[in-house]
């Protein structure tokens, strides 16, 4: 523990440019899956469908002690949410930690948690949206994690979305192919996959949790943003040097965007395309992941081979 009372992994902080990430062991039937709510509050009713699905798949869902707590919009205080996360990290019976939902709140916990036990005994962390905080931090300390659907969405997710989550946790080969888009830029790339929610990544700029994007394939998705703010965030990433040395870019869902009375003049996809126009790496829009029913799992930290041509092909190595 540091002098200011927070946990700073000495192993973690020295790893500023890790390219061989630790992959957690594959799940087997009967394994325990820990359910936590590190951000917004969730109700028991909202979790029931997911709990049933985990049981039907042969797993043992373990509910965090404070999963159903509530303090304003949060799932309890920072302290209880941290305690639930830490308990799941340290419990050797738990083989995967699945966040119930996103919202906002993970950044309030990340500096309070001790992740060192995961370096010795890795386990999957699963979620998206606000969970980008943890995914990005894990990329810095050398751990793979799963950008995938969360229990709050299970009842409405596509079958392909849920199957991809279990395939990833169970160690199946992940391979995606989807149609090309007009704004795509052809080419091939190989590199570790990093990224997640654009707004959350933007909020991490300058912190020790922002991912090292050099020679990586960056994934971006977002929801419910003003178009000018998409431009602001992309300009911030660009000025920070986070885009210029990418190996490739994959863009997922960009939904429910807003505009002002005087239109910005570009779609979210066009804004991102323009921000990376001067670089030569391949770019692929339209990947089925993000805030949508078809939210396919992505293994962040894994090596990915990407080919953008008539179709887009992504293979996890």
C-alpha positions as CSV (number, residue, x, y, z in Angstrom):
1,X,0.0,0.0,0.0
2,X,1.3,3.5,-0.8
3,X,1.8,6.3,1.6
4,X,-1.5,7.9,0.6
5,X,-3.3,4.7,1.6
6,X,-4.0,3.5,-2.0
7,X,-2.9,0.2,-3.6
8,X,-0.3,0.7,-6.2
9,X,1.1,-2.5,-7.6
10,X,4.9,-2.3,-7.9
11,X,4.7,-5.1,-10.4
12,X,2.0,-3.2,-12.4
13,X,3.5,0.3,-12.5
14,X,6.7,-0.8,-14.1
15,X,4.9,-2.4,-17.0
16,X,4.2,0.5,-19.3
17,X,4.4,-1.2,-22.6
18,X,3.3,-4.8,-22.2
19,X,2.7,-6.8,-25.4
20,X,2.4,-10.3,-24.0
21,X,-0.7,-10.2,-21.8
22,X,-1.6,-12.9,-19.2
23,X,-4.6,-14.9,-20.4
24,X,-6.8,-16.2,-17.6
25,X,-7.6,-19.9,-17.6
26,X,-10.6,-21.1,-19.6
27,X,-13.8,-21.7,-17.6
28,X,-15.1,-25.3,-17.1
29,X,-18.6,-26.3,-16.1
30,X,-19.1,-26.0,-12.4
31,X,-16.8,-23.0,-12.0
32,X,-18.0,-20.1,-9.9
33,X,-18.7,-16.7,-11.5
34,X,-18.7,-13.7,-9.2
35,X,-21.3,-11.0,-9.9
36,X,-20.5,-7.5,-8.8
37,X,-21.8,-4.0,-9.4
38,X,-18.9,-1.6,-9.5
39,X,-20.8,1.3,-11.0
40,X,-24.6,2.0,-11.1
41,X,-27.1,0.2,-8.9
42,X,-28.9,-2.9,-10.1
43,X,-32.0,-4.7,-8.8
44,X,-32.5,-8.4,-8.0
45,X,-35.2,-8.6,-10.7
46,X,-32.8,-7.1,-13.3
47,X,-30.3,-9.9,-12.5
48,X,-32.5,-12.9,-12.5
49,X,-32.4,-13.7,-16.2
50,X,-28.6,-13.7,-16.2
51,X,-28.4,-15.8,-13.1
52,X,-30.7,-18.3,-14.7
53,X,-28.5,-18.3,-17.9
54,X,-25.3,-18.9,-16.0
55,X,-26.9,-21.8,-14.2
56,X,-28.3,-23.3,-17.4
57,X,-24.8,-23.1,-18.9
58,X,-23.5,-25.1,-16.0
59,X,-21.8,-22.4,-13.8
60,X,-22.3,-21.3,-10.2
61,X,-23.2,-17.6,-10.0
62,X,-22.0,-16.1,-6.7
63,X,-23.6,-12.8,-5.8
64,X,-21.5,-10.1,-4.2
65,X,-22.4,-9.2,-0.7
66,X,-23.4,-5.7,-1.7
67,X,-24.6,-6.4,-5.2
68,X,-28.1,-4.9,-4.5
69,X,-27.0,-2.0,-2.3
70,X,-27.9,1.5,-3.4
71,X,-26.5,5.0,-2.7
72,X,-28.0,7.5,-5.0
73,X,-27.2,6.3,-8.5
74,X,-24.4,4.0,-7.3
75,X,-24.6,0.4,-6.2
76,X,-23.7,1.4,-2.7
77,X,-20.8,3.5,-1.4
78,X,-17.4,3.5,-3.0
79,X,-16.2,1.5,0.0
80,X,-18.7,-1.4,-0.3
81,X,-18.3,-1.6,-4.1
82,X,-14.6,-1.8,-3.6
83,X,-15.0,-4.4,-1.0
84,X,-17.1,-6.6,-3.2
85,X,-14.6,-6.3,-6.1
86,X,-11.6,-7.0,-3.8
87,X,-13.3,-10.0,-2.3
88,X,-14.0,-11.5,-5.8
89,X,-10.4,-10.8,-6.9
90,X,-9.0,-12.6,-3.8
91,X,-11.5,-15.5,-3.6
92,X,-9.7,-18.5,-5.2
93,X,-13.0,-20.2,-6.0
94,X,-14.1,-17.3,-8.3
95,X,-12.9,-18.0,-11.8
96,X,-14.5,-14.9,-13.5
97,X,-15.8,-11.6,-12.3
98,X,-18.8,-10.3,-14.2
99,X,-20.0,-6.7,-13.8
100,X,-23.8,-6.5,-13.5
101,X,-24.0,-3.2,-15.4
102,X,-22.1,-0.1,-16.3
103,X,-23.2,3.5,-15.9
104,X,-20.6,5.4,-14.0
105,X,-18.5,4.6,-11.0
106,X,-15.6,2.3,-11.9
107,X,-13.1,5.1,-12.0
108,X,-13.9,5.9,-8.3
109,X,-12.6,2.4,-7.4
110,X,-9.7,1.7,-9.6
111,X,-7.0,3.3,-7.4
112,X,-8.5,1.6,-4.3
113,X,-8.2,-1.9,-5.6
114,X,-5.2,-4.3,-5.3
115,X,-5.0,-6.2,-8.5
116,X,-1.7,-8.0,-7.7
117,X,-3.6,-11.3,-6.8
118,X,-4.8,-11.4,-10.4
119,X,-1.2,-11.5,-11.6
120,X,-0.6,-14.7,-9.6
121,X,-4.1,-16.2,-10.1
122,X,-5.6,-14.6,-13.2
123,X,-9.4,-14.6,-13.8
124,X,-11.6,-13.1,-16.4
125,X,-13.1,-9.6,-15.9
126,X,-16.2,-9.2,-18.0
127,X,-18.1,-6.0,-19.0
128,X,-18.2,-3.0,-21.3
129,X,-19.1,0.7,-21.3
130,X,-17.9,2.0,-17.9
131,X,-15.9,-1.2,-17.4
132,X,-13.5,0.3,-19.9
133,X,-11.8,1.8,-16.9
134,X,-10.7,-1.6,-15.7
135,X,-10.0,-3.0,-19.2
136,X,-7.6,-0.1,-19.8
137,X,-6.0,-0.5,-16.4
138,X,-5.6,-4.2,-17.0
139,X,-3.8,-3.5,-20.3
140,X,-1.2,-1.6,-18.3
141,X,-0.7,-4.3,-15.7
142,X,-0.6,-7.1,-18.3
143,X,-3.9,-8.9,-18.0
144,X,-6.4,-9.9,-20.7
145,X,-10.0,-9.1,-20.1
146,X,-13.4,-9.5,-21.9
147,X,-15.3,-6.6,-23.4
148,X,-18.6,-8.3,-23.6
149,X,-22.3,-8.1,-22.6
150,X,-23.3,-7.7,-18.9
151,X,-26.2,-9.3,-17.0
152,X,-28.4,-6.2,-17.2
153,X,-28.5,-6.9,-21.0
154,X,-28.7,-10.7,-21.1
155,X,-32.5,-10.9,-21.5
156,X,-32.4,-8.8,-24.7
157,X,-29.0,-9.8,-26.1
158,X,-28.8,-11.7,-29.4
159,X,-28.0,-15.4,-29.2
160,X,-24.7,-14.7,-31.0
161,X,-23.8,-12.1,-28.4
162,X,-24.2,-14.5,-25.5
163,X,-22.6,-17.4,-27.3
164,X,-19.5,-15.2,-28.0
165,X,-19.2,-14.4,-24.3
166,X,-19.2,-18.0,-23.3
167,X,-17.0,-19.0,-26.2
168,X,-14.4,-16.5,-25.0
169,X,-14.6,-17.5,-21.4
170,X,-14.3,-21.1,-22.3
171,X,-11.3,-20.7,-24.5
172,X,-12.9,-21.3,-27.9
173,X,-11.3,-19.8,-31.0
174,X,-12.7,-16.4,-31.7
175,X,-13.1,-15.4,-35.3
176,X,-15.3,-12.6,-36.7
177,X,-16.2,-11.6,-40.3
178,X,-18.5,-8.8,-41.2
179,X,-19.3,-6.8,-44.4
180,X,-17.2,-3.8,-45.3
181,X,-18.4,-0.3,-44.9
182,X,-17.9,2.7,-47.2
183,X,-15.6,4.5,-44.8
184,X,-13.3,1.5,-44.3
185,X,-9.6,1.7,-45.2
186,X,-8.2,-1.5,-46.6
187,X,-5.2,-3.3,-45.2
188,X,-3.8,-5.8,-42.8
189,X,-2.6,-5.5,-39.3
190,X,-1.6,-7.6,-36.3
191,X,-1.4,-6.3,-32.7
192,X,-2.9,-6.5,-29.2
193,X,-6.5,-5.3,-29.0
194,X,-7.1,-2.3,-26.6
195,X,-9.9,0.2,-26.1
196,X,-13.6,0.2,-25.4
197,X,-15.9,3.1,-24.8
198,X,-14.6,6.3,-26.4
199,X,-16.0,8.6,-23.7
200,X,-14.4,6.6,-20.9
201,X,-11.1,6.4,-22.7
202,X,-11.1,10.1,-23.2
203,X,-11.7,10.5,-19.4
204,X,-8.6,8.4,-18.7
205,X,-6.2,10.5,-20.8
206,X,-3.1,11.5,-18.8
207,X,-3.8,8.9,-16.1
208,X,-1.8,5.7,-15.4
209,X,-4.8,3.7,-16.6
210,X,-4.8,5.0,-20.1
211,X,-3.7,2.2,-22.5
212,X,-0.4,2.2,-24.4
213,X,-1.8,2.2,-27.9
214,X,1.5,1.9,-29.8
215,X,1.4,-0.9,-32.3
216,X,-2.1,-1.9,-31.0
217,X,-5.4,-2.4,-32.7
218,X,-7.8,0.1,-31.1
219,X,-11.5,-0.6,-30.6
220,X,-14.0,2.2,-30.1
221,X,-17.7,2.4,-29.4
222,X,-20.1,4.9,-27.8
223,X,-23.6,5.9,-27.0
224,X,-25.7,9.0,-26.4
225,X,-23.1,11.7,-27.2
226,X,-23.2,15.0,-29.1
227,X,-21.5,14.9,-32.4
228,X,-19.3,17.8,-31.5
229,X,-18.1,16.0,-28.4
230,X,-17.2,12.9,-30.5
231,X,-15.0,15.3,-32.5
232,X,-13.6,16.8,-29.3
233,X,-12.7,13.4,-27.9
234,X,-11.1,12.2,-31.1
235,X,-9.0,15.4,-31.3
236,X,-7.9,14.9,-27.7
237,X,-6.8,11.3,-28.5
238,X,-5.0,12.6,-31.6
239,X,-3.2,15.4,-29.9
240,X,-2.1,13.0,-27.1
241,X,-0.5,10.8,-29.7
242,X,-2.8,7.9,-29.0
243,X,-3.8,7.4,-32.7
244,X,-0.6,8.0,-34.7
245,X,1.1,4.7,-34.0
246,X,-1.9,2.3,-34.1
247,X,-1.7,-0.9,-36.1
248,X,-5.4,-0.7,-36.9
249,X,-8.7,0.7,-35.8
250,X,-12.0,-1.2,-35.3
251,X,-15.2,0.9,-34.7
252,X,-18.3,-0.7,-33.2
253,X,-21.7,0.8,-32.4
254,X,-22.1,4.5,-32.3
255,X,-25.8,4.9,-31.3
256,X,-28.2,7.6,-30.3
257,X,-26.0,10.5,-31.3
258,X,-27.2,14.1,-30.8
259,X,-26.7,17.2,-32.8
260,X,-27.2,20.9,-32.1
261,X,-29.7,23.3,-33.8
262,X,-26.8,24.2,-36.1
263,X,-25.7,20.8,-37.4
264,X,-22.2,19.7,-36.9
265,X,-22.1,18.5,-40.5
266,X,-20.7,15.0,-40.1
267,X,-21.9,11.7,-38.6
268,X,-20.0,10.1,-35.8
269,X,-18.4,7.6,-38.2
270,X,-17.3,10.5,-40.5
271,X,-15.8,12.3,-37.5
272,X,-13.7,9.3,-36.6
273,X,-12.7,8.6,-40.2
274,X,-11.5,12.2,-40.6
275,X,-9.5,12.1,-37.3
276,X,-7.4,9.1,-38.6
277,X,-7.4,10.1,-42.3
278,X,-3.7,11.0,-42.3
279,X,-2.5,7.7,-41.0
280,X,-2.0,4.5,-43.1
281,X,-3.4,1.8,-40.8
282,X,-6.5,-0.2,-41.8
283,X,-9.8,1.0,-40.4
284,X,-13.0,-1.1,-40.1
285,X,-16.4,0.3,-39.1
286,X,-19.5,-1.6,-38.2
287,X,-18.3,-4.3,-35.8
288,X,-21.2,-5.7,-33.8
289,X,-20.2,-4.6,-30.3
290,X,-21.2,-1.9,-27.9
291,X,-24.5,-0.6,-26.6
292,X,-26.7,-2.8,-28.8
293,X,-28.4,-6.2,-28.6
294,X,-25.8,-7.8,-30.7
295,X,-22.8,-7.2,-28.6
296,X,-20.0,-9.6,-29.5
297,X,-17.2,-10.5,-27.1
298,X,-13.7,-9.1,-27.6
299,X,-10.7,-10.3,-25.8
300,X,-8.8,-7.2,-24.9
301,X,-5.1,-7.7,-24.6
302,X,-5.1,-10.6,-27.0
303,X,-3.2,-10.6,-30.3
304,X,-5.5,-10.0,-33.2
305,X,-5.0,-10.4,-36.9
306,X,-7.1,-7.9,-38.9
307,X,-7.8,-7.9,-42.6
308,X,-9.9,-5.2,-44.2
309,X,-11.0,-5.8,-47.8
310,X,-14.2,-7.0,-49.4
311,X,-15.1,-8.2,-45.9
312,X,-13.5,-7.5,-42.6
313,X,-11.9,-10.5,-40.9
314,X,-10.6,-10.5,-37.3
315,X,-9.0,-13.6,-35.8
316,X,-7.8,-13.8,-32.2
317,X,-4.5,-15.5,-32.0
